[in-house]
Amino acid sequence: VPINMNFIETGYLSKDTGFSLFGATETTQMHSMFNYEKKSGTSYFIRVNGTKLQKYNTTTLLWEDTTKTVTVNLSMTYVVYNDILYCSNGTDTVFSWDGTTFTDCAGIPKGTIMEIFEDRLYVSGVIAEPLTVYYSNVTTITTFTGTDLFQPLGVDVVTGLKNYYGALLVFKKKSIWKVTRV
């Protein structure tokens, strides 16, 4: 195992350059950091601070509040599809962000777990249905119907979803399920 090394690309190592402080010292708890990178190369580093979604300003080197507010102390989950960032914390209405404009997506279930698989958005971690995985229409990931769902066998809750080599892995407390689409 390499010590003091970083992977810079698949298969390439470089010497660890150490660390430096990022932004100003904060007195409140921050969480749910995410690097949202668009196909154009534009990148936004975002986080939640209290009830505010913030983005990092690379010019001023400070965190700035966006216009979006969220419920305090709830972890945010993120997924990017077609250059649009989708955000959910399981309580507030799911919303999208294109780097400029926030849009509420009331049709998406309020889950704490999201993953893109074969041009569909899969959502789980819904408080009222913790055993259920919901999925959207193909390429229209904000459209869900009442019948687009499945429940892997067992009474243990879904804890994660991962798009992995042509399959959707559904992680539960006591099992792992592999989902493929034909």
ChimeraX attribute file (.defattr): number of C-alpha atoms within 10 A of each C-alpha:
attribute: neighborCount
match mode: 1-to-1
recipient: residues
	/A:1	4
	/A:2	7
	/A:3	7
	/A:4	11
	/A:5	14
	/A:6	13
	/A:7	11
	/A:8	10
	/A:9	8
	/A:10	6
	/A:11	6
	/A:12	9
	/A:13	13
	/A:14	11
	/A:15	12
	/A:16	11
	/A:17	9
	/A:18	7
	/A:19	6
	/A:20	6
	/A:21	6
	/A:22	10
	/A:23	13
	/A:24	9
	/A:25	7
	/A:26	8
	/A:27	6
	/A:28	8
	/A:29	9
	/A:30	17
	/A:31	16
	/A:32	16
	/A:33	18
	/A:34	16
	/A:35	13
	/A:36	20
	/A:37	16
	/A:38	17
	/A:39	8
	/A:40	7
	/A:41	8
	/A:42	9
	/A:43	14
	/A:44	17
	/A:45	15
	/A:46	21
	/A:47	21
	/A:48	25
	/A:49	21
	/A:50	17
	/A:51	15
	/A:52	18
	/A:53	22
	/A:54	23
	/A:55	20
	/A:56	19
	/A:57	14
	/A:58	12
	/A:59	6
	/A:60	9
	/A:61	11
	/A:62	14
	/A:63	19
	/A:64	14
	/A:65	17
	/A:66	14
	/A:67	10
	/A:68	15
	/A:69	15
	/A:70	19
	/A:71	15
	/A:72	11
	/A:73	15
	/A:74	18
	/A:75	17
	/A:76	22
	/A:77	19
	/A:78	20
	/A:79	18
	/A:80	19
	/A:81	16
	/A:82	10
	/A:83	15
	/A:84	15
	/A:85	18
	/A:86	24
	/A:87	24
	/A:88	26
	/A:89	23
	/A:90	21
	/A:91	16
	/A:92	16
	/A:93	19
	/A:94	22
	/A:95	20
	/A:96	21
	/A:97	17
	/A:98	15
	/A:99	16
	/A:100	6
	/A:101	10
	/A:102	15
	/A:103	13
	/A:104	15
	/A:105	18
	/A:106	13
	/A:107	14
	/A:108	23
	/A:109	25
	/A:110	24
	/A:111	27
	/A:112	24
	/A:113	24
	/A:114	26
	/A:115	21
	/A:116	19
	/A:117	21
	/A:118	14
	/A:119	14
	/A:120	20
	/A:121	25
	/A:122	27
	/A:123	24
	/A:124	27
	/A:125	24
	/A:126	20
	/A:127	12
	/A:128	9
	/A:129	14
	/A:130	17
	/A:131	20
	/A:132	17
	/A:133	23
	/A:134	24
	/A:135	27
	/A:136	22
	/A:137	15
	/A:138	14
	/A:139	13
	/A:140	11
	/A:141	19
	/A:142	21
	/A:143	18
	/A:144	20
	/A:145	12
	/A:146	7
	/A:147	8
	/A:148	13
	/A:149	15
	/A:150	11
	/A:151	14
	/A:152	19
	/A:153	10
	/A:154	11
	/A:155	12
	/A:156	14
	/A:157	19
	/A:158	24
	/A:159	18
	/A:160	18
	/A:161	24
	/A:162	17
	/A:163	16
	/A:164	10
	/A:165	7
	/A:166	12
	/A:167	15
	/A:168	20
	/A:169	19
	/A:170	19
	/A:171	18
	/A:172	19
	/A:173	12
	/A:174	11
	/A:175	14
	/A:176	15
	/A:177	13
	/A:178	15
	/A:179	13
	/A:180	10
	/A:181	8
	/A:182	2
